[in-house]
Amino acid sequence: MRNDMTGKGRVTIREVAERAGVSMATASRALSGNHPVPTATRARVLRAARDLDYVANAHARALVGGGRKMAAVVVRQVTSPFYAQVAEGVEAEAADRGWLCVVGATGGDPQREMEFVQLMREEGARLVILVGGVVEDDAYRSRVAHYAQALDAAGARLVLCGRPAPGPEVPALVVEFDNEAGARAITGHLLSAGHRRIVFLGGLPGNTALDARVAGYRAALAEHGVPPEAARVVDCGLGRPAGLRAMTELLKETREFTAVFAGDDMVAAGVLRAVADAGLRVPEDISVVGYNDIPLAEDFDPPLTTVRTPAEELGRAAVRIALRDPEHAAGTRHLLGTHIVVRRSVASPNGVPDRSVGGRG
């Protein structure tokens, strides 16, 4: 069975019919499932379609009233507040245009992602949106090139939301926010409050989003004259459990830091718990900042200073930009801005709360 989504031209129903040894009309009836066809004949046609990786033409279905105006959004997990907000943006923009929206979760498994993209291609989705940072290796670049080419051959569009395109020749649109600038701004905020011993907790080497945040953190330290060796990155990944475990271990090892930049707000939630469990206080003993400004961030104890990323707008923009200029949008990159939201989780190293206002990132 050919299932590599290479997109080297669309397989036609004529080819399926020839492979199965039946007429085009019989092949069409067998594939539609709406007309009586002998069981053996139907099985032969379906086997030929699978062998050839045949996908019914969504535009042809639309001409006879069977097409779907459908957008699919693929995320790592639906329980993540950030991914949920992006998906909500896609759904809202799709609904405004009278489209349906389908959401799929992969758990970070490339095989599940490939299977979902293939399913959406077969179902005639006109827009497939992949969300979130990834490890940008050769396997990723090859996989996404296959997705883009196969969807393009089927008359559909691929949008990479917060992840990089494998190359300008690949027919995919990129919509993202400036991770590095946001990280540089929030680190600068800590530095302006007087901190010089700042830990970045939540690294994941190779992940494009987190690598950009680490780069922004390091750039801000350099801009303020902090030597490179003073930077410390704890590679624990994302999520509250990861933040709790890593911060608990860090506090056992050393107290030689005054502030923590968490890789995202859920890591920050784990950091806050670990600090409280150690009998310390935020921000009096340790300042903590996060990234994303999820809805719960203002309800943390204390409310979290963080970088607001336009998560819902990211989803809306993915749909809006892809549909606005379908002929020329492919291969282009659209960058959305971020900004700092100042709450009560930062104080100066001597425990004086920070009262400054947020800056642009």
C-alpha positions as a Python dict, from the first residue, in 0.01 Angstrom:
ca = {
    (1, 'M'): (0, 0, 0),
    (2, 'R'): (135, 339, -92),
    (3, 'N'): (72, 575, 197),
    (4, 'D'): (365, 815, 188),
    (5, 'M'): (159, 1124, 94),
    (6, 'T'): (416, 1226, -164),
    (7, 'G'): (160, 1428, -356),
    (8, 'K'): (311, 1343, -696),
    (9, 'G'): (-8, 1421, -886),
    (10, 'R'): (-362, 1307, -811),
    (11, 'V'): (-456, 946, -877),
    (12, 'T'): (-772, 944, -1090),
    (13, 'I'): (-1074, 720, -1070),
    (14, 'R'): (-982, 597, -1419),
    (15, 'E'): (-658, 454, -1276),
    (16, 'V'): (-850, 287, -995),
    (17, 'A'): (-1095, 136, -1245),
    (18, 'E'): (-811, 9, -1464),
    (19, 'R'): (-631, -145, -1165),
    (20, 'A'): (-954, -317, -1052),
    (21, 'G'): (-1051, -424, -1405),
    (22, 'V'): (-1391, -254, -1400),
    (23, 'S'): (-1555, 40, -1573),
    (24, 'M'): (-1525, 393, -1436),
    (25, 'A'): (-1898, 388, -1356),
    (26, 'T'): (-1863, 68, -1153),
    (27, 'A'): (-1559, 204, -971),
    (28, 'S'): (-1750, 522, -888),
    (29, 'R'): (-2049, 327, -756),
    (30, 'A'): (-1825, 101, -547),
    (31, 'L'): (-1639, 393, -392),
    (32, 'S'): (-1949, 599, -319),
    (33, 'G'): (-2121, 316, -136),
    (34, 'N'): (-2458, 454, -247),
    (35, 'H'): (-2533, 196, -518),
    (36, 'P'): (-2554, -185, -517),
    (37, 'V'): (-2228, -345, -634),
    (38, 'P'): (-2130, -714, -598),
    (39, 'T'): (-1928, -769, -282),
    (40, 'A'): (-1628, -914, -465),
    (41, 'T'): (-1626, -621, -710),
    (42, 'R'): (-1647, -364, -434),
    (43, 'A'): (-1360, -532, -247),
    (44, 'R'): (-1149, -529, -566),
    (45, 'V'): (-1214, -159, -624),
    (46, 'L'): (-1142, -65, -262),
    (47, 'R'): (-819, -264, -271),
    (48, 'A'): (-712, -85, -588),
    (49, 'A'): (-795, 253, -431),
    (50, 'R'): (-584, 169, -126),
    (51, 'D'): (-293, 45, -336),
    (52, 'L'): (-295, 365, -543),
    (53, 'D'): (-356, 596, -245),
    (54, 'Y'): (-665, 729, -422),
    (55, 'V'): (-838, 1030, -267),
    (56, 'A'): (-1175, 1143, -399),
    (57, 'N'): (-1162, 1490, -552),
    (58, 'A'): (-1309, 1731, -298),
    (59, 'H'): (-1382, 1989, -569),
    (60, 'A'): (-1571, 1734, -777),
    (61, 'R'): (-1775, 1640, -472),
    (62, 'A'): (-1853, 2006, -416),
    (63, 'L'): (-1994, 2040, -769),
    (64, 'V'): (-2250, 1770, -694),
    (65, 'G'): (-2328, 1905, -347),
    (66, 'G'): (-2103, 1671, -149),
    (67, 'G'): (-1811, 1899, -74),
    (68, 'R'): (-1725, 2019, 273),
    (69, 'K'): (-1602, 2359, 379),
    (70, 'M'): (-1396, 2208, 656),
    (71, 'A'): (-1087, 2320, 847),
    (72, 'A'): (-890, 2074, 1057),
    (73, 'V'): (-663, 2180, 1344),
    (74, 'V'): (-409, 1931, 1479),
    (75, 'V'): (-259, 1988, 1826),
    (76, 'R'): (-38, 1795, 2066),
    (77, 'Q'): (-304, 1781, 2339),
    (78, 'V'): (-646, 1933, 2388),
    (79, 'T'): (-600, 1972, 2763),
    (80, 'S'): (-328, 2237, 2718),
    (81, 'P'): (-480, 2585, 2768),
    (82, 'F'): (-260, 2729, 2492),
    (83, 'Y'): (-355, 2465, 2233),
    (84, 'A'): (-720, 2492, 2337),
    (85, 'Q'): (-714, 2868, 2275),
    (86, 'V'): (-557, 2827, 1931),
    (87, 'A'): (-816, 2563, 1839),
    (88, 'E'): (-1091, 2793, 1966),
    (89, 'G'): (-961, 3067, 1737),
    (90, 'V'): (-964, 2833, 1437),
    (91, 'E'): (-1316, 2720, 1521),
    (92, 'A'): (-1444, 3075, 1571),
    (93, 'E'): (-1300, 3202, 1241),
    (94, 'A'): (-1426, 2891, 1058),
    (95, 'A'): (-1775, 2936, 1208),
    (96, 'D'): (-1781, 3302, 1103),
    (97, 'R'): (-1733, 3183, 746),
    (98, 'G'): (-1985, 2900, 763),
    (99, 'W'): (-1716, 2632, 777),
    (100, 'L'): (-1693, 2328, 1003),
    (101, 'C'): (-1390, 2270, 1225),
    (102, 'V'): (-1241, 1935, 1326),
    (103, 'V'): (-985, 1905, 1608),
    (104, 'G'): (-736, 1621, 1639),
    (105, 'A'): (-478, 1548, 1912),
    (106, 'T'): (-155, 1358, 1847),
    (107, 'G'): (14, 1336, 2187),
    (108, 'G'): (328, 1444, 2005),
    (109, 'D'): (338, 1120, 1800),
    (110, 'P'): (446, 1190, 1437),
    (111, 'Q'): (270, 874, 1316),
    (112, 'R'): (-62, 984, 1464),
    (113, 'E'): (-12, 1326, 1309),
    (114, 'M'): (50, 1170, 969),
    (115, 'E'): (-257, 949, 1000),
    (116, 'F'): (-476, 1245, 1095),
    (117, 'V'): (-351, 1457, 805),
    (118, 'Q'): (-413, 1166, 568),
    (119, 'L'): (-766, 1120, 706),
    (120, 'M'): (-843, 1489, 658),
    (121, 'R'): (-709, 1470, 303),
    (122, 'E'): (-939, 1176, 233),
    (123, 'E'): (-1234, 1355, 392),
    (124, 'G'): (-1186, 1660, 174),
    (125, 'A'): (-1080, 1913, 437),
    (126, 'R'): (-976, 2230, 254),
    (127, 'L'): (-751, 2357, 532),
    (128, 'V'): (-525, 2159, 766),
    (129, 'I'): (-356, 2354, 1047),
    (130, 'L'): (-69, 2201, 1246),
    (131, 'V'): (-6, 2378, 1578),
    (132, 'G'): (288, 2403, 1814),
    (133, 'G'): (665, 2385, 1840),
    (134, 'V'): (847, 2078, 1710),
    (135, 'V'): (1193, 1930, 1688),
    (136, 'E'): (1305, 2058, 1349),
    (137, 'D'): (1507, 1766, 1214),
    (138, 'D'): (1530, 1601, 871),
    (139, 'A'): (1239, 1369, 953),
    (140, 'Y'): (1017, 1668, 1037),
    (141, 'R'): (1113, 1857, 722),
    (142, 'S'): (1049, 1553, 503),
    (143, 'R'): (718, 1476, 672),
    (144, 'V'): (581, 1829, 643),
    (145, 'A'): (693, 1858, 281),
    (146, 'H'): (493, 1542, 208),
    (147, 'Y'): (188, 1683, 389),
    (148, 'A'): (204, 2011, 199),
    (149, 'Q'): (252, 1855, -143),
    (150, 'A'): (-19, 1594, -94),
    (151, 'L'): (-272, 1849, 35),
    (152, 'D'): (-183, 2091, -244),
    (153, 'A'): (-240, 1815, -502),
    (154, 'A'): (-583, 1758, -343),
    (155, 'G'): (-671, 2128, -369),
    (156, 'A'): (-625, 2185, 5),
    (157, 'R'): (-394, 2411, 209),
    (158, 'L'): (-146, 2339, 486),
    (159, 'V'): (-88, 2601, 756),
    (160, 'L'): (194, 2568, 1009),
    (161, 'C'): (87, 2752, 1321),
    (162, 'G'): (379, 2832, 1549),
    (163, 'R'): (614, 2591, 1375),
    (164, 'P'): (862, 2639, 1088),
    (165, 'A'): (819, 2560, 721),
    (166, 'P'): (1074, 2313, 581),
    (167, 'G'): (1165, 2547, 295),
    (168, 'P'): (1034, 2828, 72),
    (169, 'E'): (951, 2585, -208),
    (170, 'V'): (706, 2391, 12),
    (171, 'P'): (343, 2498, -44),
    (172, 'A'): (269, 2579, 320),
    (173, 'L'): (177, 2899, 500),
    (174, 'V'): (344, 2986, 833),
    (175, 'V'): (164, 3191, 1101),
    (176, 'E'): (349, 3238, 1431),
    (177, 'F'): (434, 3481, 1707),
    (178, 'D'): (777, 3614, 1797),
    (179, 'N'): (892, 3377, 2072),
    (180, 'E'): (1240, 3523, 2091),
    (181, 'A'): (1126, 3884, 2127),
    (182, 'G'): (875, 3792, 2397),
    (183, 'A'): (1141, 3603, 2594),
    (184, 'R'): (1388, 3888, 2556),
    (185, 'A'): (1129, 4133, 2687),
    (186, 'I'): (1027, 3930, 2993),
    (187, 'T'): (1390, 3857, 3082),
    (188, 'G'): (1463, 4228, 3046),
    (189, 'H'): (1176, 4293, 3285),
    (190, 'L'): (1343, 4075, 3550),
    (191, 'L'): (1679, 4238, 3486),
    (192, 'S'): (1525, 4584, 3521),
    (193, 'A'): (1388, 4478, 3860),
    (194, 'G'): (1746, 4409, 3969),
    (195, 'H'): (1782, 4035, 3911),
    (196, 'R'): (2108, 3897, 3772),
    (197, 'R'): (2081, 3531, 3870),
    (198, 'I'): (1788, 3414, 3658),
    (199, 'V'): (1718, 3049, 3575),
    (200, 'F'): (1531, 2949, 3257),
    (201, 'L'): (1333, 2641, 3360),
    (202, 'G'): (1151, 2450, 3087),
    (203, 'G'): (1399, 2400, 2804),
    (204, 'L'): (1355, 2122, 2548),
    (205, 'P'): (1656, 2113, 2312),
    (206, 'G'): (1557, 2105, 1947),
    (207, 'N'): (1203, 2230, 2008),
    (208, 'T'): (1167, 2539, 1789),
    (209, 'A'): (943, 2739, 2024),
    (210, 'L'): (1147, 2676, 2337),
    (211, 'D'): (1481, 2720, 2162),
    (212, 'A'): (1361, 3065, 2052),
    (213, 'R'): (1264, 3151, 2410),
    (214, 'V'): (1603, 3039, 2539),
    (215, 'A'): (1769, 3251, 2268),
    (216, 'G'): (1567, 3555, 2380),
    (217, 'Y'): (1661, 3489, 2744),
    (218, 'R'): (2031, 3470, 2658),
    (219, 'A'): (2011, 3779, 2436),
    (220, 'A'): (1856, 3986, 2715),
    (221, 'L'): (2126, 3878, 2961),
    (222, 'A'): (2394, 3981, 2711),
    (223, 'E'): (2225, 4316, 2647),
    (224, 'H'): (2239, 4390, 3022),
    (225, 'G'): (2604, 4290, 3054),
    (226, 'V'): (2542, 3962, 3236),
    (227, 'P'): (2820, 3715, 3142),
    (228, 'P'): (2713, 3409, 2938),
    (229, 'E'): (2825, 3169, 3210),
    (230, 'A'): (2563, 3321, 3443),
    (231, 'A'): (2285, 3184, 3222),
    (232, 'R'): (2135, 2858, 3342),
    (233, 'V'): (1885, 2655, 3139),
    (234, 'V'): (1708, 2359, 3301),
    (235, 'D'): (1585, 2121, 3030),
    (236, 'C'): (1271, 1974, 3180),
    (237, 'G'): (1014, 2028, 2901),
    (238, 'L'): (669, 2174, 2949),
    (239, 'G'): (372, 2114, 3177),
    (240, 'R'): (297, 2160, 3547),
    (241, 'P'): (440, 1821, 3660),
    (242, 'A'): (767, 1895, 3477),
    (243, 'G'): (793, 2236, 3642),
    (244, 'L'): (716, 2096, 3986),
    (245, 'R'): (975, 1817, 3960),
    (246, 'A'): (1249, 2035, 3813),
    (247, 'M'): (1200, 2322, 4059),
    (248, 'T'): (1190, 2083, 4355),
    (249, 'E'): (1524, 1937, 4248),
    (250, 'L'): (1672, 2280, 4179),
    (251, 'L'): (1581, 2406, 4526),
    (252, 'K'): (1747, 2100, 4682),
    (253, 'E'): (2062, 2167, 4482),
    (254, 'T'): (2107, 2543, 4521),
    (255, 'R'): (1949, 2871, 4628),
    (256, 'E'): (2196, 3073, 4421),
    (257, 'F'): (1930, 3239, 4205),
    (258, 'T'): (1669, 3505, 4265),
    (259, 'A'): (1429, 3459, 3972),
    (260, 'V'): (1287, 3188, 3747),
    (261, 'F'): (1171, 3232, 3388),
    (262, 'A'): (936, 2937, 3328),
    (263, 'G'): (912, 2805, 2973),
    (264, 'D'): (534, 2844, 2984),
    (265, 'D'): (261, 2925, 3236),
    (266, 'M'): (194, 2561, 3324),
    (267, 'V'): (563, 2514, 3409),
    (268, 'A'): (526, 2830, 3620),
    (269, 'A'): (233, 2669, 3803),
    (270, 'G'): (461, 2380, 3901),
    (271, 'V'): (735, 2623, 4003),
    (272, 'L'): (496, 2813, 4231),
    (273, 'R'): (389, 2489, 4398),
    (274, 'A'): (750, 2378, 4452),
    (275, 'V'): (845, 2714, 4601),
    (276, 'A'): (552, 2699, 4845),
    (277, 'D'): (635, 2338, 4936),
    (278, 'A'): (990, 2450, 5020),
    (279, 'G'): (855, 2709, 5266),
    (280, 'L'): (950, 3002, 5044),
    (281, 'R'): (743, 3287, 4904),
    (282, 'V'): (687, 3438, 4559),
    (283, 'P'): (792, 3709, 4496),
    (284, 'E'): (955, 3793, 4831),
    (285, 'D'): (1211, 3508, 4810),
    (286, 'I'): (1200, 3413, 4442),
    (287, 'S'): (1044, 3599, 4149),
    (288, 'V'): (868, 3389, 3882),
    (289, 'V'): (754, 3475, 3529),
    (290, 'G'): (587, 3261, 3264),
    (291, 'Y'): (493, 3258, 2900),
    (292, 'N'): (158, 3252, 2711),
    (293, 'D'): (-75, 3425, 2963),
    (294, 'I'): (-324, 3141, 2983),
    (295, 'P'): (-661, 3238, 3136),
    (296, 'L'): (-566, 3090, 3476),
    (297, 'A'): (-242, 3290, 3504),
    (298, 'E'): (-415, 3581, 3677),
    (299, 'D'): (-565, 3337, 3931),
    (300, 'F'): (-231, 3186, 4036),
    (301, 'D'): (-105, 3270, 4385),
    (302, 'P'): (38, 3525, 4333),
    (303, 'P'): (-104, 3631, 3995),
    (304, 'L'): (162, 3561, 3734),
    (305, 'T'): (367, 3813, 3538),
    (306, 'T'): (397, 3659, 3193),
    (307, 'V'): (420, 3710, 2817),
    (308, 'R'): (83, 3733, 2647),
    (309, 'T'): (86, 3540, 2322),
    (310, 'P'): (-205, 3592, 2083),
    (311, 'A'): (-317, 3226, 2099),
    (312, 'E'): (-677, 3271, 1981),
    (313, 'E'): (-570, 3528, 1722),
    (314, 'L'): (-307, 3280, 1601),
    (315, 'G'): (-586, 3034, 1520),
    (316, 'R'): (-806, 3299, 1362),
    (317, 'A'): (-517, 3432, 1154),
    (318, 'A'): (-431, 3083, 1030),
    (319, 'V'): (-776, 3056, 874),
    (320, 'R'): (-811, 3418, 767),
    (321, 'I'): (-474, 3451, 594),
    (322, 'A'): (-496, 3114, 421),
    (323, 'L'): (-837, 3198, 273),
    (324, 'R'): (-765, 3561, 196),
    (325, 'D'): (-506, 3500, -75),
    (326, 'P'): (-492, 3129, -158),
    (327, 'E'): (-275, 3170, -465),
    (328, 'H'): (4, 3374, -311),
    (329, 'A'): (1, 3296, 61),
    (330, 'A'): (189, 2966, 32),
    (331, 'G'): (549, 2982, 143),
    (332, 'T'): (504, 3312, 328),
    (333, 'R'): (554, 3378, 700),
    (334, 'H'): (325, 3595, 909),
    (335, 'L'): (456, 3705, 1249),
    (336, 'L'): (229, 3822, 1532),
    (337, 'G'): (355, 4030, 1825),
    (338, 'T'): (359, 3961, 2201),
    (339, 'H'): (363, 4180, 2511),
    (340, 'I'): (431, 4155, 2883),
    (341, 'V'): (147, 4141, 3136),
    (342, 'V'): (271, 4260, 3477),
    (343, 'R'): (104, 4114, 3786),
    (344, 'R'): (244, 4035, 4131),
    (345, 'S'): (496, 3751, 4090),
    (346, 'V'): (803, 3976, 4050),
    (347, 'A'): (987, 4175, 4315),
    (348, 'S'): (1336, 4317, 4334),
    (349, 'P'): (1596, 4081, 4487),
    (350, 'N'): (1545, 4258, 4822),
    (351, 'G'): (1176, 4168, 4817),
    (352, 'V'): (1028, 4501, 4704),
    (353, 'P'): (730, 4430, 4470),
    (354, 'D'): (759, 4548, 4111),
    (355, 'R'): (497, 4810, 4017),
    (356, 'S'): (607, 4883, 3662),
    (357, 'V'): (380, 4851, 3361),
    (358, 'G'): (412, 4595, 3082),
    (359, 'G'): (624, 4655, 2775),
    (360, 'R'): (593, 4540, 2418),
    (361, 'G'): (766, 4221, 2310),
}
